[in-house]
Amino acid sequence: MSRMSIGKMVSEAIDKMNADDPEGALFSLCAAVEKTAVAEYGQPGRASFKRFIHDNVRLMVRFVFPGHSWGGFMFAYSHPSPKKSHPTGGMWTIEDVLYHAIRCSLYHGEDLPPNIIFAKDNTFSGGGGQITIPAKLIHGVIIALIVAPSNRHEKAEGIFTVTWRNEQLPLDSLWGKRKEMLRMMDAAEVAGSSGSSVDNT
């Protein structure tokens, strides 16, 4: 497990996203998810990594797509996996994709599978041997890490802002505040607000 702080890993991921490098962002974020999942659930390993994504997927989606609480979506995907439940062309959850196809590829010294596409629009799709995921969903992973209660003592390395309801909030004001973020999401959806982002300034 990386000795780098979660704050530094999240900061690097934001910089990579602003440089239009989702693969570089995910390399930092997968390590941050692993470290956060240990703190949240008390044990290392893929089960905790996938549980963190599963438990936060609705928050992730609501952050980047206000008014949507998508969860449980599955992709038809052709990628080799050590899990018998994932035959080639089988159905994968987003946590399966992030762990088996993305995290394991990056950390085993490989490039991302060419059949995972990060779209600039809001396309979610699977089938035909390819998965398409909106690149901005990565911002959802970033915010899930920031507001995780176990990360309440973290700090970003740099000056970053979270754009929310057309307002800019200091990123460092949000560490560990999952309940507060969920309340803001509820209020924003009632008001019909626009989308959100995480940026360096």
DAHU-V992707 format. One record per backbone hydrogen bond with DSSP energy under -0.5 kcal/mol. NH is the residue of the N-H (numbers start at 1). CO is the residue of the C=O. Records with the same first field share a line. If there is no record, write none. Layout:
NH: CO, CO
This chain:
9: 5
10: 6
11: 7
12: 8
13: 9
14: 10
15: 11
16: 12
17: 13
18: 14
19: 15
20: 17
21: 16
25: 21
26: 22
27: 23
28: 24
29: 25
30: 26
31: 27
32: 28
33: 29
34: 30
35: 31
36: 32
37: 33
38: 34
39: 35
40: 36
41: 37
42: 38
49: 45
50: 46
51: 47
52: 48
53: 49
54: 50
55: 51
56: 52
57: 53, 54
60: 56
61: 57
62: 58
63: 59
64: 60
65: 61
68: 65
75: 92
77: 75, 90
79: 77
86: 83
89: 77
90: 87
92: 75
94: 73
97: 93
98: 94
99: 95
100: 96
101: 96, 97
102: 97
103: 98
104: 99
106: 102
107: 103
108: 104
109: 106
110: 105
116: 113
117: 115, 131
119: 117, 133
125: 132
127: 76, 130
130: 127
131: 115
132: 125
133: 117
135: 119
137: 134
138: 135
139: 136
140: 136, 137
141: 137
142: 138
143: 139
144: 140
145: 141
146: 142
147: 143
148: 144, 145
151: 148
152: 149
154: 151
157: 7
158: 156
160: 158
161: 199
162: 169
163: 161, 197
164: 162, 167
167: 164
169: 162, 167
171: 160
173: 170
174: 171
176: 146
177: 174
178: 147, 176
181: 177
182: 178
183: 179
184: 180
185: 181
186: 182
187: 183
188: 184
189: 185
190: 186
191: 187
192: 188
193: 188
197: 163
199: 161
201: 159
